[in-house]
Amino acid sequence: MSQAKVDRYKEEKSRRKEMIAKEKRKHMLAVICGWAIAILIVGWAGFSAYRIYESKKPVETIYANLDAVNDYLDSLSTEE
């Protein structure tokens, strides 16, 4: 082996732990981002399905007689 190859090998060997640690960090970041994206997609799909389900449910309408309240409010306005 030439001296340049030997020097390059020694330099690569000295930085091998750092390079492996960096690759592990990149891999872990990729795994975390992948899971986060998957969870967001599943959550979005679930929320959309829930909204569609809720929009198709019949709406219950409640009627109330508010004549007494309206009369009271009208009497307050006229005294001023």
N, CA, C and O atoms as a Maestro MAE file, in Angstrom:
{
 s_m_m2io_version
 :::
 2.0.0
}

f_m_ct {
 s_m_title
 :::
 protein
 m_atom[320] {
  # First column is atom index #
  i_m_mmod_type
  r_m_x_coord
  r_m_y_coord
  r_m_z_coord
  i_m_residue_number
  s_m_chain_name
  s_m_pdb_residue_name
  s_m_pdb_atom_name
  i_m_atomic_number
  :::
  1 25 0.840 -1.188 0.000 1 A "MET " " N  " 7
  2 3 0.000 0.000 0.000 1 A "MET " " CA " 6
  3 2 0.880 1.244 0.000 1 A "MET " " C  " 6
  4 15 1.947 1.272 0.612 1 A "MET " " O  " 8
  5 25 0.418 2.248 -0.685 2 A "SER " " N  " 7
  6 3 1.175 3.481 -0.719 2 A "SER " " CA " 6
  7 2 0.954 4.247 0.580 2 A "SER " " C  " 6
  8 15 0.011 3.977 1.323 2 A "SER " " O  " 8
  9 25 1.818 5.182 0.832 3 A "GLN " " N  " 7
  10 3 1.746 5.961 2.066 3 A "GLN " " CA " 6
  11 2 0.449 6.771 2.130 3 A "GLN " " C  " 6
  12 15 -0.089 6.975 3.218 3 A "GLN " " O  " 8
  13 25 -0.058 7.233 1.000 4 A "ALA " " N  " 7
  14 3 -1.303 8.009 0.967 4 A "ALA " " CA " 6
  15 2 -2.477 7.133 1.402 4 A "ALA " " C  " 6
  16 15 -3.354 7.579 2.142 4 A "ALA " " O  " 8
  17 25 -2.484 5.878 0.935 5 A "LYS " " N  " 7
  18 3 -3.551 4.970 1.326 5 A "LYS " " CA " 6
  19 2 -3.493 4.668 2.810 5 A "LYS " " C  " 6
  20 15 -4.521 4.606 3.483 5 A "LYS " " O  " 8
  21 25 -2.272 4.477 3.319 6 A "VAL " " N  " 7
  22 3 -2.104 4.187 4.744 6 A "VAL " " CA " 6
  23 2 -2.578 5.366 5.578 6 A "VAL " " C  " 6
  24 15 -3.276 5.179 6.576 6 A "VAL " " O  " 8
  25 25 -2.207 6.574 5.181 7 A "ASP " " N  " 7
  26 3 -2.638 7.768 5.915 7 A "ASP " " CA " 6
  27 2 -4.162 7.923 5.879 7 A "ASP " " C  " 6
  28 15 -4.788 8.250 6.887 7 A "ASP " " O  " 8
  29 25 -4.742 7.686 4.705 8 A "ARG " " N  " 7
  30 3 -6.194 7.792 4.569 8 A "ARG " " CA " 6
  31 2 -6.899 6.751 5.443 8 A "ARG " " C  " 6
  32 15 -7.911 7.052 6.075 8 A "ARG " " O  " 8
  33 25 -6.366 5.534 5.478 9 A "TYR " " N  " 7
  34 3 -6.942 4.481 6.305 9 A "TYR " " CA " 6
  35 2 -6.858 4.839 7.783 9 A "TYR " " C  " 6
  36 15 -7.822 4.637 8.521 9 A "TYR " " O  " 8
  37 25 -5.732 5.361 8.223 10 A "LYS " " N  " 7
  38 3 -5.567 5.739 9.625 10 A "LYS " " CA " 6
  39 2 -6.528 6.869 9.997 10 A "LYS " " C  " 6
  40 15 -7.119 6.859 11.077 10 A "LYS " " O  " 8
  41 25 -6.677 7.834 9.102 11 A "GLU " " N  " 7
  42 3 -7.581 8.954 9.380 11 A "GLU " " CA " 6
  43 2 -9.027 8.454 9.448 11 A "GLU " " C  " 6
  44 15 -9.788 8.865 10.324 11 A "GLU " " O  " 8
  45 25 -9.404 7.567 8.522 12 A "GLU " " N  " 7
  46 3 -10.755 7.018 8.530 12 A "GLU " " CA " 6
  47 2 -11.004 6.193 9.776 12 A "GLU " " C  " 6
  48 15 -12.094 6.235 10.346 12 A "GLU " " O  " 8
  49 25 -10.011 5.451 10.196 13 A "LYS " " N  " 7
  50 3 -10.148 4.619 11.391 13 A "LYS " " CA " 6
  51 2 -10.303 5.484 12.632 13 A "LYS " " C  " 6
  52 15 -11.056 5.131 13.540 13 A "LYS " " O  " 8
  53 25 -9.603 6.606 12.684 14 A "SER " " N  " 7
  54 3 -9.680 7.472 13.860 14 A "SER " " CA " 6
  55 2 -11.047 8.147 13.976 14 A "SER " " C  " 6
  56 15 -11.481 8.479 15.079 14 A "SER " " O  " 8
  57 25 -11.738 8.356 12.825 15 A "ARG " " N  " 7
  58 3 -13.045 9.014 12.846 15 A "ARG " " CA " 6
  59 2 -14.198 8.028 12.725 15 A "ARG " " C  " 6
  60 15 -15.347 8.447 12.589 15 A "ARG " " O  " 8
  61 25 -13.924 6.745 12.769 16 A "ARG " " N  " 7
  62 3 -14.948 5.735 12.539 16 A "ARG " " CA " 6
  63 2 -16.070 5.793 13.582 16 A "ARG " " C  " 6
  64 15 -17.242 5.705 13.217 16 A "ARG " " O  " 8
  65 25 -15.740 5.938 14.866 17 A "LYS " " N  " 7
  66 3 -16.767 5.990 15.917 17 A "LYS " " CA " 6
  67 2 -17.680 7.195 15.726 17 A "LYS " " C  " 6
  68 15 -18.896 7.093 15.886 17 A "LYS " " O  " 8
  69 25 -17.092 8.326 15.388 18 A "GLU " " N  " 7
  70 3 -17.891 9.533 15.172 18 A "GLU " " CA " 6
  71 2 -18.816 9.359 13.976 18 A "GLU " " C  " 6
  72 15 -19.973 9.776 14.017 18 A "GLU " " O  " 8
  73 25 -18.308 8.742 12.908 19 A "MET " " N  " 7
  74 3 -19.113 8.538 11.716 19 A "MET " " CA " 6
  75 2 -20.260 7.562 11.998 19 A "MET " " C  " 6
  76 15 -21.382 7.773 11.538 19 A "MET " " O  " 8
  77 25 -19.981 6.503 12.745 20 A "ILE " " N  " 7
  78 3 -21.019 5.536 13.086 20 A "ILE " " CA " 6
  79 2 -22.085 6.196 13.959 20 A "ILE " " C  " 6
  80 15 -23.279 5.977 13.753 20 A "ILE " " O  " 8
  81 25 -21.660 6.999 14.928 21 A "ALA " " N  " 7
  82 3 -22.611 7.693 15.798 21 A "ALA " " CA " 6
  83 2 -23.477 8.654 14.984 21 A "ALA " " C  " 6
  84 15 -24.681 8.758 15.217 21 A "ALA " " O  " 8
  85 25 -22.866 9.350 14.037 22 A "LYS " " N  " 7
  86 3 -23.608 10.284 13.196 22 A "LYS " " CA " 6
  87 2 -24.628 9.539 12.340 22 A "LYS " " C  " 6
  88 15 -25.760 9.998 12.186 22 A "LYS " " O  " 8
  89 25 -24.237 8.400 11.786 23 A "GLU " " N  " 7
  90 3 -25.165 7.607 10.979 23 A "GLU " " CA " 6
  91 2 -26.308 7.071 11.832 23 A "GLU " " C  " 6
  92 15 -27.444 7.013 11.363 23 A "GLU " " O  " 8
  93 25 -26.034 6.678 13.072 24 A "LYS " " N  " 7
  94 3 -27.083 6.200 13.969 24 A "LYS " " CA " 6
  95 2 -28.069 7.326 14.277 24 A "LYS " " C  " 6
  96 15 -29.280 7.104 14.307 24 A "LYS " " O  " 8
  97 25 -27.549 8.539 14.506 25 A "ARG " " N  " 7
  98 3 -28.423 9.682 14.766 25 A "ARG " " CA " 6
  99 2 -29.309 9.974 13.562 25 A "ARG " " C  " 6
  100 15 -30.502 10.237 13.714 25 A "ARG " " O  " 8
  101 25 -28.728 9.929 12.363 26 A "LYS " " N  " 7
  102 3 -29.518 10.163 11.151 26 A "LYS " " CA " 6
  103 2 -30.602 9.107 11.007 26 A "LYS " " C  " 6
  104 15 -31.741 9.424 10.664 26 A "LYS " " O  " 8
  105 25 -30.254 7.862 11.264 27 A "HIS " " N  " 7
  106 3 -31.225 6.776 11.157 27 A "HIS " " CA " 6
  107 2 -32.344 6.955 12.176 27 A "HIS " " C  " 6
  108 15 -33.517 6.790 11.841 27 A "HIS " " O  " 8
  109 25 -31.994 7.289 13.412 28 A "MET " " N  " 7
  110 3 -33.004 7.477 14.453 28 A "MET " " CA " 6
  111 2 -33.911 8.653 14.107 28 A "MET " " C  " 6
  112 15 -35.121 8.576 14.317 28 A "MET " " O  " 8
  113 25 -33.354 9.728 13.587 29 A "LEU " " N  " 7
  114 3 -34.154 10.885 13.178 29 A "LEU " " CA " 6
  115 2 -35.101 10.505 12.051 29 A "LEU " " C  " 6
  116 15 -36.255 10.932 12.040 29 A "LEU " " O  " 8
  117 25 -34.624 9.708 11.103 30 A "ALA " " N  " 7
  118 3 -35.475 9.270 9.998 30 A "ALA " " CA " 6
  119 2 -36.615 8.387 10.514 30 A "ALA " " C  " 6
  120 15 -37.750 8.510 10.052 30 A "ALA " " O  " 8
  121 25 -36.322 7.506 11.459 31 A "VAL " " N  " 7
  122 3 -37.355 6.635 12.025 31 A "VAL " " CA " 6
  123 2 -38.391 7.468 12.769 31 A "VAL " " C  " 6
  124 15 -39.591 7.254 12.601 31 A "VAL " " O  " 8
  125 25 -37.947 8.406 13.579 32 A "ILE " " N  " 7
  126 3 -38.867 9.262 14.340 32 A "ILE " " CA " 6
  127 2 -39.732 10.091 13.401 32 A "ILE " " C  " 6
  128 15 -40.940 10.199 13.612 32 A "ILE " " O  " 8
  129 25 -39.136 10.676 12.371 33 A "CYS " " N  " 7
  130 3 -39.909 11.474 11.409 33 A "CYS " " CA " 6
  131 2 -40.916 10.597 10.661 33 A "CYS " " C  " 6
  132 15 -42.047 11.013 10.413 33 A "CYS " " O  " 8
  133 25 -40.503 9.405 10.310 34 A "GLY " " N  " 7
  134 3 -41.416 8.493 9.624 34 A "GLY " " CA " 6
  135 2 -42.607 8.144 10.486 34 A "GLY " " C  " 6
  136 15 -43.743 8.157 10.011 34 A "GLY " " O  " 8
  137 25 -42.362 7.828 11.758 35 A "TRP " " N  " 7
  138 3 -43.474 7.507 12.669 35 A "TRP " " CA " 6
  139 2 -44.366 8.719 12.883 35 A "TRP " " C  " 6
  140 15 -45.589 8.590 12.934 35 A "TRP " " O  " 8
  141 25 -43.764 9.895 13.008 36 A "ALA " " N  " 7
  142 3 -44.564 11.110 13.219 36 A "ALA " " CA " 6
  143 2 -45.470 11.368 12.016 36 A "ALA " " C  " 6
  144 15 -46.639 11.718 12.180 36 A "ALA " " O  " 8
  145 25 -44.937 11.197 10.821 37 A "ILE " " N  " 7
  146 3 -45.738 11.406 9.619 37 A "ILE " " CA " 6
  147 2 -46.856 10.372 9.544 37 A "ILE " " C  " 6
  148 15 -47.991 10.705 9.204 37 A "ILE " " O  " 8
  149 25 -46.538 9.116 9.862 38 A "ALA " " N  " 7
  150 3 -47.552 8.065 9.838 38 A "ALA " " CA " 6
  151 2 -48.664 8.352 10.848 38 A "ALA " " C  " 6
  152 15 -49.843 8.168 10.543 38 A "ALA " " O  " 8
  153 25 -48.295 8.800 12.045 39 A "ILE " " N  " 7
  154 3 -49.295 9.120 13.071 39 A "ILE " " CA " 6
  155 2 -50.154 10.300 12.632 39 A "ILE " " C  " 6
  156 15 -51.366 10.297 12.848 39 A "ILE " " O  " 8
  157 25 -49.541 11.303 12.022 40 A "LEU " " N  " 7
  158 3 -50.315 12.450 11.536 40 A "LEU " " CA " 6
  159 2 -51.297 12.041 10.441 40 A "LEU " " C  " 6
  160 15 -52.434 12.513 10.421 40 A "LEU " " O  " 8
  161 25 -50.873 11.175 9.539 41 A "ILE " " N  " 7
  162 3 -51.766 10.745 8.462 41 A "ILE " " CA " 6
  163 2 -52.935 9.948 9.026 41 A "ILE " " C  " 6
  164 15 -54.083 10.158 8.637 41 A "ILE " " O  " 8
  165 25 -52.639 9.032 9.944 42 A "VAL " " N  " 7
  166 3 -53.708 8.232 10.544 42 A "VAL " " CA " 6
  167 2 -54.645 9.126 11.356 42 A "VAL " " C  " 6
  168 15 -55.863 8.958 11.292 42 A "VAL " " O  " 8
  169 25 -54.100 10.062 12.108 43 A "GLY " " N  " 7
  170 3 -54.926 10.987 12.884 43 A "GLY " " CA " 6
  171 2 -55.799 11.853 11.993 43 A "GLY " " C  " 6
  172 15 -56.974 12.072 12.289 43 A "GLY " " O  " 8
  173 25 -55.230 12.341 10.910 44 A "TRP " " N  " 7
  174 3 -55.995 13.164 9.976 44 A "TRP " " CA " 6
  175 2 -57.118 12.355 9.345 44 A "TRP " " C  " 6
  176 15 -58.239 12.845 9.215 44 A "TRP " " O  " 8
  177 25 -56.825 11.126 8.954 45 A "ALA " " N  " 7
  178 3 -57.852 10.272 8.349 45 A "ALA " " CA " 6
  179 2 -58.959 9.978 9.365 45 A "ALA " " C  " 6
  180 15 -60.140 9.996 9.017 45 A "ALA " " O  " 8
  181 25 -58.585 9.711 10.610 46 A "GLY " " N  " 7
  182 3 -59.586 9.451 11.644 46 A "GLY " " CA " 6
  183 2 -60.449 10.665 11.912 46 A "GLY " " C  " 6
  184 15 -61.667 10.549 12.051 46 A "GLY " " O  " 8
  185 25 -59.833 11.817 11.986 47 A "PHE " " N  " 7
  186 3 -60.586 13.051 12.226 47 A "PHE " " CA " 6
  187 2 -61.540 13.329 11.075 47 A "PHE " " C  " 6
  188 15 -62.688 13.714 11.295 47 A "PHE " " O  " 8
  189 25 -61.070 13.137 9.850 48 A "SER " " N  " 7
  190 3 -61.926 13.361 8.684 48 A "SER " " CA " 6
  191 2 -63.105 12.393 8.689 48 A "SER " " C  " 6
  192 15 -64.236 12.786 8.402 48 A "SER " " O  " 8
  193 25 -62.843 11.142 9.010 49 A "ALA " " N  " 7
  194 3 -63.919 10.154 9.061 49 A "ALA " " CA " 6
  195 2 -64.920 10.525 10.157 49 A "ALA " " C  " 6
  196 15 -66.128 10.392 9.959 49 A "ALA " " O  " 8
  197 25 -64.435 10.983 11.293 50 A "TYR " " N  " 7
  198 3 -65.324 11.382 12.388 50 A "TYR " " CA " 6
  199 2 -66.191 12.577 11.970 50 A "TYR " " C  " 6
  200 15 -67.387 12.611 12.263 50 A "TYR " " O  " 8
  201 25 -65.591 13.547 11.290 51 A "ARG " " N  " 7
  202 3 -66.361 14.703 10.822 51 A "ARG " " CA " 6
  203 2 -67.451 14.283 9.844 51 A "ARG " " C  " 6
  204 15 -68.574 14.781 9.915 51 A "ARG " " O  " 8
  205 25 -67.128 13.380 8.942 52 A "ILE " " N  " 7
  206 3 -68.124 12.900 7.977 52 A "ILE " " CA " 6
  207 2 -69.238 12.164 8.716 52 A "ILE " " C  " 6
  208 15 -70.417 12.347 8.413 52 A "ILE " " O  " 8
  209 25 -68.860 11.328 9.689 53 A "TYR " " N  " 7
  210 3 -69.854 10.589 10.470 53 A "TYR " " CA " 6
  211 2 -70.771 11.547 11.221 53 A "TYR " " C  " 6
  212 15 -71.989 11.372 11.217 53 A "TYR " " O  " 8
  213 25 -70.199 12.549 11.859 54 A "GLU " " N  " 7
  214 3 -70.993 13.518 12.630 54 A "GLU " " CA " 6
  215 2 -71.887 14.366 11.727 54 A "GLU " " C  " 6
  216 15 -72.992 14.736 12.123 54 A "GLU " " O  " 8
  217 25 -71.424 14.673 10.529 55 A "SER " " N  " 7
  218 3 -72.232 15.517 9.646 55 A "SER " " CA " 6
  219 2 -73.437 14.757 9.101 55 A "SER " " C  " 6
  220 15 -74.425 15.383 8.718 55 A "SER " " O  " 8
  221 25 -73.385 13.450 9.054 56 A "LYS " " N  " 7
  222 3 -74.498 12.658 8.532 56 A "LYS " " CA " 6
  223 2 -75.519 12.294 9.602 56 A "LYS " " C  " 6
  224 15 -76.592 11.782 9.281 56 A "LYS " " O  " 8
  225 25 -75.202 12.551 10.873 57 A "LYS " " N  " 7
  226 3 -76.160 12.267 11.936 57 A "LYS " " CA " 6
  227 2 -77.296 13.274 11.866 57 A "LYS " " C  " 6
  228 15 -77.064 14.433 11.523 57 A "LYS " " O  " 8
  229 25 -78.516 12.862 12.180 58 A "PRO " " N  " 7
  230 3 -79.630 13.819 12.161 58 A "PRO " " CA " 6
  231 2 -79.457 14.858 13.273 58 A "PRO " " C  " 6
  232 15 -79.011 14.546 14.377 58 A "PRO " " O  " 8
  233 25 -79.814 16.076 12.954 59 A "VAL " " N  " 7
  234 3 -79.685 17.176 13.903 59 A "VAL " " CA " 6
  235 2 -80.963 17.256 14.726 59 A "VAL " " C  " 6
  236 15 -82.063 17.283 14.176 59 A "VAL " " O  " 8
  237 25 -80.815 17.294 16.032 60 A "GLU " " N  " 7
  238 3 -81.973 17.407 16.908 60 A "GLU " " CA " 6
  239 2 -82.248 18.889 17.143 60 A "GLU " " C  " 6
  240 15 -81.383 19.619 17.627 60 A "GLU " " O  " 8
  241 25 -83.448 19.324 16.801 61 A "THR " " N  " 7
  242 3 -83.817 20.724 16.940 61 A "THR " " CA " 6
  243 2 -84.719 20.880 18.157 61 A "THR " " C  " 6
  244 15 -85.673 20.127 18.350 61 A "THR " " O  " 8
  245 25 -84.394 21.865 18.960 62 A "ILE " " N  " 7
  246 3 -85.188 22.150 20.157 62 A "ILE " " CA " 6
  247 2 -85.812 23.531 19.979 62 A "ILE " " C  " 6
  248 15 -85.124 24.507 19.681 62 A "ILE " " O  " 8
  249 25 -87.111 23.591 20.165 63 A "TYR " " N  " 7
  250 3 -87.821 24.852 20.054 63 A "TYR " " CA " 6
  251 2 -88.202 25.333 21.446 63 A "TYR " " C  " 6
  252 15 -88.615 24.547 22.298 63 A "TYR " " O  " 8
  253 25 -88.057 26.633 21.664 64 A "ALA " " N  " 7
  254 3 -88.425 27.210 22.959 64 A "ALA " " CA " 6
  255 2 -89.240 28.475 22.713 64 A "ALA " " C  " 6
  256 15 -89.008 29.208 21.751 64 A "ALA " " O  " 8
  257 25 -90.172 28.706 23.578 65 A "ASN " " N  " 7
  258 3 -90.999 29.899 23.497 65 A "ASN " " CA " 6
  259 2 -90.289 31.015 24.256 65 A "ASN " " C  " 6
  260 15 -90.172 30.976 25.481 65 A "ASN " " O  " 8
  261 25 -89.821 32.001 23.513 66 A "LEU " " N  " 7
  262 3 -89.069 33.104 24.108 66 A "LEU " " CA " 6
  263 2 -89.869 34.404 24.131 66 A "LEU " " C  " 6
  264 15 -89.283 35.483 24.214 66 A "LEU " " O  " 8
  265 25 -91.166 34.322 24.061 67 A "ASP " " N  " 7
  266 3 -91.993 35.525 24.059 67 A "ASP " " CA " 6
  267 2 -91.830 36.334 25.335 67 A "ASP " " C  " 6
  268 15 -91.774 37.562 25.278 67 A "ASP " " O  " 8
  269 25 -91.754 35.681 26.474 68 A "ALA " " N  " 7
  270 3 -91.620 36.394 27.749 68 A "ALA " " CA " 6
  271 2 -90.289 37.139 27.799 68 A "ALA " " C  " 6
  272 15 -90.230 38.269 28.285 68 A "ALA " " O  " 8
  273 25 -89.240 36.527 27.312 69 A "VAL " " N  " 7
  274 3 -87.918 37.178 27.316 69 A "VAL " " CA " 6
  275 2 -87.929 38.364 26.367 69 A "VAL " " C  " 6
  276 15 -87.419 39.431 26.710 69 A "VAL " " O  " 8
  277 25 -88.499 38.199 25.183 70 A "ASN " " N  " 7
  278 3 -88.562 39.296 24.220 70 A "ASN " " CA " 6
  279 2 -89.394 40.457 24.753 70 A "ASN " " C  " 6
  280 15 -89.029 41.618 24.567 70 A "ASN " " O  " 8
  281 25 -90.515 40.151 25.418 71 A "ASP " " N  " 7
  282 3 -91.338 41.213 26.013 71 A "ASP " " CA " 6
  283 2 -90.560 41.964 27.081 71 A "ASP " " C  " 6
  284 15 -90.651 43.188 27.173 71 A "ASP " " O  " 8
  285 25 -89.803 41.243 27.883 72 A "TYR " " N  " 7
  286 3 -89.011 41.878 28.940 72 A "TYR " " CA " 6
  287 2 -87.945 42.777 28.329 72 A "TYR " " C  " 6
  288 15 -87.751 43.905 28.782 72 A "TYR " " O  " 8
  289 25 -87.256 42.290 27.309 73 A "LEU " " N  " 7
  290 3 -86.222 43.109 26.662 73 A "LEU " " CA " 6
  291 2 -86.824 44.328 25.984 73 A "LEU " " C  " 6
  292 15 -86.224 45.402 26.011 73 A "LEU " " O  " 8
  293 25 -87.995 44.187 25.378 74 A "ASP " " N  " 7
  294 3 -88.666 45.331 24.755 74 A "ASP " " CA " 6
  295 2 -89.062 46.359 25.819 74 A "ASP " " C  " 6
  296 15 -88.984 47.562 25.569 74 A "ASP " " O  " 8
  297 25 -89.481 45.907 26.986 75 A "SER " " N  " 7
  298 3 -89.872 46.854 28.033 75 A "SER " " CA " 6
  299 2 -88.654 47.598 28.567 75 A "SER " " C  " 6
  300 15 -88.781 48.751 28.980 75 A "SER " " O  " 8
  301 25 -87.496 46.986 28.571 76 A "LEU " " N  " 7
  302 3 -86.278 47.691 28.997 76 A "LEU " " CA " 6
  303 2 -85.882 48.758 27.994 76 A "LEU " " C  " 6
  304 15 -85.416 49.827 28.386 76 A "LEU " " O  " 8
  305 25 -86.053 48.500 26.746 77 A "SER " " N  " 7
  306 3 -85.657 49.450 25.704 77 A "SER " " CA " 6
  307 2 -86.574 50.667 25.681 77 A "SER " " C  " 6
  308 15 -86.103 51.770 25.406 77 A "SER " " O  " 8
  309 25 -87.831 50.510 25.953 78 A "THR " " N  " 7
  310 3 -88.778 51.611 25.852 78 A "THR " " CA " 6
  311 2 -88.693 52.570 27.011 78 A "THR " " C  " 6
  312 15 -89.104 53.720 26.857 78 A "THR " " O  " 8
  313 25 -88.189 52.177 28.151 79 A "GLU " " N  " 7
  314 3 -88.135 53.055 29.318 79 A "GLU " " CA " 6
  315 2 -87.020 54.078 29.205 79 A "GLU " " C  " 6
  316 15 -87.081 55.111 29.872 79 A "GLU " " O  " 8
  317 25 -86.036 53.841 28.414 80 A "GLU " " N  " 7
  318 3 -84.903 54.768 28.286 80 A "GLU " " CA " 6
  319 2 -85.276 55.877 27.434 80 A "GLU " " C  " 6
  320 15 -84.466 56.773 27.195 80 A "GLU " " O  " 8
  :::
 }
 m_bond[319] {
  # First column is bond index #
  i_m_from
  i_m_to
  i_m_order
  :::
  1 1 2 1
  2 2 3 1
  3 3 4 2
  4 3 5 1
  5 5 6 1
  6 6 7 1
  7 7 8 2
  8 7 9 1
  9 9 10 1
  10 10 11 1
  11 11 12 2
  12 11 13 1
  13 13 14 1
  14 14 15 1
  15 15 16 2
  16 15 17 1
  17 17 18 1
  18 18 19 1
  19 19 20 2
  20 19 21 1
  21 21 22 1
  22 22 23 1
  23 23 24 2
  24 23 25 1
  25 25 26 1
  26 26 27 1
  27 27 28 2
  28 27 29 1
  29 29 30 1
  30 30 31 1
  31 31 32 2
  32 31 33 1
  33 33 34 1
  34 34 35 1
  35 35 36 2
  36 35 37 1
  37 37 38 1
  38 38 39 1
  39 39 40 2
  40 39 41 1
  41 41 42 1
  42 42 43 1
  43 43 44 2
  44 43 45 1
  45 45 46 1
  46 46 47 1
  47 47 48 2
  48 47 49 1
  49 49 50 1
  50 50 51 1
  51 51 52 2
  52 51 53 1
  53 53 54 1
  54 54 55 1
  55 55 56 2
  56 55 57 1
  57 57 58 1
  58 58 59 1
  59 59 60 2
  60 59 61 1
  61 61 62 1
  62 62 63 1
  63 63 64 2
  64 63 65 1
  65 65 66 1
  66 66 67 1
  67 67 68 2
  68 67 69 1
  69 69 70 1
  70 70 71 1
  71 71 72 2
  72 71 73 1
  73 73 74 1
  74 74 75 1
  75 75 76 2
  76 75 77 1
  77 77 78 1
  78 78 79 1
  79 79 80 2
  80 79 81 1
  81 81 82 1
  82 82 83 1
  83 83 84 2
  84 83 85 1
  85 85 86 1
  86 86 87 1
  87 87 88 2
  88 87 89 1
  89 89 90 1
  90 90 91 1
  91 91 92 2
  92 91 93 1
  93 93 94 1
  94 94 95 1
  95 95 96 2
  96 95 97 1
  97 97 98 1
  98 98 99 1
  99 99 100 2
  100 99 101 1
  101 101 102 1
  102 102 103 1
  103 103 104 2
  104 103 105 1
  105 105 106 1
  106 106 107 1
  107 107 108 2
  108 107 109 1
  109 109 110 1
  110 110 111 1
  111 111 112 2
  112 111 113 1
  113 113 114 1
  114 114 115 1
  115 115 116 2
  116 115 117 1
  117 117 118 1
  118 118 119 1
  119 119 120 2
  120 119 121 1
  121 121 122 1
  122 122 123 1
  123 123 124 2
  124 123 125 1
  125 125 126 1
  126 126 127 1
  127 127 128 2
  128 127 129 1
  129 129 130 1
  130 130 131 1
  131 131 132 2
  132 131 133 1
  133 133 134 1
  134 134 135 1
  135 135 136 2
  136 135 137 1
  137 137 138 1
  138 138 139 1
  139 139 140 2
  140 139 141 1
  141 141 142 1
  142 142 143 1
  143 143 144 2
  144 143 145 1
  145 145 146 1
  146 146 147 1
  147 147 148 2
  148 147 149 1
  149 149 150 1
  150 150 151 1
  151 151 152 2
  152 151 153 1
  153 153 154 1
  154 154 155 1
  155 155 156 2
  156 155 157 1
  157 157 158 1
  158 158 159 1
  159 159 160 2
  160 159 161 1
  161 161 162 1
  162 162 163 1
  163 163 164 2
  164 163 165 1
  165 165 166 1
  166 166 167 1
  167 167 168 2
  168 167 169 1
  169 169 170 1
  170 170 171 1
  171 171 172 2
  172 171 173 1
  173 173 174 1
  174 174 175 1
  175 175 176 2
  176 175 177 1
  177 177 178 1
  178 178 179 1
  179 179 180 2
  180 179 181 1
  181 181 182 1
  182 182 183 1
  183 183 184 2
  184 183 185 1
  185 185 186 1
  186 186 187 1
  187 187 188 2
  188 187 189 1
  189 189 190 1
  190 190 191 1
  191 191 192 2
  192 191 193 1
  193 193 194 1
  194 194 195 1
  195 195 196 2
  196 195 197 1
  197 197 198 1
  198 198 199 1
  199 199 200 2
  200 199 201 1
  201 201 202 1
  202 202 203 1
  203 203 204 2
  204 203 205 1
  205 205 206 1
  206 206 207 1
  207 207 208 2
  208 207 209 1
  209 209 210 1
  210 210 211 1
  211 211 212 2
  212 211 213 1
  213 213 214 1
  214 214 215 1
  215 215 216 2
  216 215 217 1
  217 217 218 1
  218 218 219 1
  219 219 220 2
  220 219 221 1
  221 221 222 1
  222 222 223 1
  223 223 224 2
  224 223 225 1
  225 225 226 1
  226 226 227 1
  227 227 228 2
  228 227 229 1
  229 229 230 1
  230 230 231 1
  231 231 232 2
  232 231 233 1
  233 233 234 1
  234 234 235 1
  235 235 236 2
  236 235 237 1
  237 237 238 1
  238 238 239 1
  239 239 240 2
  240 239 241 1
  241 241 242 1
  242 242 243 1
  243 243 244 2
  244 243 245 1
  245 245 246 1
  246 246 247 1
  247 247 248 2
  248 247 249 1
  249 249 250 1
  250 250 251 1
  251 251 252 2
  252 251 253 1
  253 253 254 1
  254 254 255 1
  255 255 256 2
  256 255 257 1
  257 257 258 1
  258 258 259 1
  259 259 260 2
  260 259 261 1
  261 261 262 1
  262 262 263 1
  263 263 264 2
  264 263 265 1
  265 265 266 1
  266 266 267 1
  267 267 268 2
  268 267 269 1
  269 269 270 1
  270 270 271 1
  271 271 272 2
  272 271 273 1
  273 273 274 1
  274 274 275 1
  275 275 276 2
  276 275 277 1
  277 277 278 1
  278 278 279 1
  279 279 280 2
  280 279 281 1
  281 281 282 1
  282 282 283 1
  283 283 284 2
  284 283 285 1
  285 285 286 1
  286 286 287 1
  287 287 288 2
  288 287 289 1
  289 289 290 1
  290 290 291 1
  291 291 292 2
  292 291 293 1
  293 293 294 1
  294 294 295 1
  295 295 296 2
  296 295 297 1
  297 297 298 1
  298 298 299 1
  299 299 300 2
  300 299 301 1
  301 301 302 1
  302 302 303 1
  303 303 304 2
  304 303 305 1
  305 305 306 1
  306 306 307 1
  307 307 308 2
  308 307 309 1
  309 309 310 1
  310 310 311 1
  311 311 312 2
  312 311 313 1
  313 313 314 1
  314 314 315 1
  315 315 316 2
  316 315 317 1
  317 317 318 1
  318 318 319 1
  319 319 320 2
  :::
 }
}
